[in-house]
Amino acid sequence: MEKRRVRVRFAPSPTGPLHIGGVRTALYNYLFAKKHGGDFLLRIEDTDQSRFVAGAEDYIVDALNWCGIYVDEGVSAGGSKGPYKQSERKAIYRQYADQLIDSKHAYYAFDTPEELTEMRERMKSAGMASPQYNAVTRSGMKNSLTLPAEEVKTRLDRGDKYVIRIKMPRNEDVKFEDIIRGWVSVNTNNLDDKVLFKSDGMPTYHLANVVDDYLMGISHVIRGEEWLPSAPLHVLLYRSLGWEGVMPKFAHLPLILKPDGNGKLSKRDGDRLGFPVFPTSWTNPETGEESSGYRERGYYPEAFNNMLAFLGWNPGTTQELFTMKELISAFSLDRVGKAGAKFDFDKTKWFNQQYLRNQTGDDLAKQLMPYLKKEGFNVENNYVVNVCNLMKERATFVKDILNDGRYFFEAPKSYDEKTVNKKWKEQTPEIITELSLLLENLPSFDSESIGVCFKSFLESKNLGFGVVMPGFRLSVTGLGAGASMNEIAALLGKEEVLKRIDSALSSIKN
């Protein structure tokens, strides 16, 4: 038997911004496809037009592009299996709904909303906790299984509203093997006659996704565990349509859990704890509400992907930092766990730190320049490169280099109050004055020479490091802590350092 080409799809609904749980699903699909030399498809599942949100589809495409999850085939890339938007495939679904009717695997149901409500109330009164439209209740409802054929035809001819429901078999075990969860078995007595085709002429997700996956040659369906209860229905649809031999393999991913407590990570959790749950920022077109994204917060897409990959998967080694190429090589569904993975925002920041530190000063300078220009700082590139090299070990985001190292670009306008109160003693001005005289006389103002000078000064005056350094740092940077003062002073240059010391001596009062 010829080996089947790996084809996977990511099929979000355009109902708003893409949650990081959805991005992780896309990432796992992408990694799996690339690992096996296959195709990654993007399909928009917009069968529920009532939930459609303008701009959501463009947002999804833009977010995936930022993540480096590139589409081989789909709404943003084209392909021979399109259209890739379900709202443009209505005629396709109708023929398969009719096929299910003809083969007696589905039926027309004419029940009104009021009649459905009445049925549920009646079944509740009879002791049924969760009434369903199923093999038990359908016999008392208005459908093509209970109505005479002539009446069914009459209703259809005059345009009565109806839905098409699957005819769930009685007392049958539906079994399938999930790559992550092993064998799953569900008895059909626990399943209801789900609607496959709605009264508005649109299919439900259940029919549309099965038909699309078949026609698009999808080999593996990798999706969130919230779809696991629907999988037996989808297996039955494959069987009823005669496609069981090419049914895709299923893999249902664990949930991403909130950092504290139990339950699925939500936007509310992000708002409450101060972190984004979307890859890029989103503005609600109806309310104008803005939601922040990782891109706008200054995260690297590589760090974001690295973080997401570890939410449910592990490589089986101690390695934590992976390029996309390395993730593709290492990824395996066999190493995806069943249990939910708790989101850790601090770990996300750690990943970004590592990616920032691994970059060259030149690369960081290019990223920092727009921030500098925005604030009116006109500085030479070589200088910025040196600043980045010095500051990158302390930074989480590129903009931190400016925020925490503003003193590299302008003299302090104020001095850290806590350090002034604690470290700027009565003798400090005299000590700093003497130190500045020694610095002024240095023939070479490099970090090594400054360090030697500072050490000699401490020894000659019999002073401790903590007596002199805070005042020196405060004078030059305005801060109480930071990078090596020898390196800072060398970068700023002798003239600037001496000027700042003079200014501090006349400004700081304690």
Beta strands, then each sheet from edge to edge (+ up, - down):
strand 1: 7-10
strand 2: 39-42
strand 3: 73-74
strand 4: 106-109
strand 5: 163-166
strand 6: 173-178
strand 7: 182-187
strand 8: 195-197
strand 9: 220-224
strand 10: 249-253
strand 11: 256-257
strand 12: 282-283
strand 13: 290-291
strand 14: 341-342
sheet 1: 1+ 2+ 3+
sheet 2: 4+ 5- 8+
sheet 3: 6+ 7-
sheet 4: 9+ 10+
sheet 5: 11+ 14+
sheet 6: 12+ 13-
end
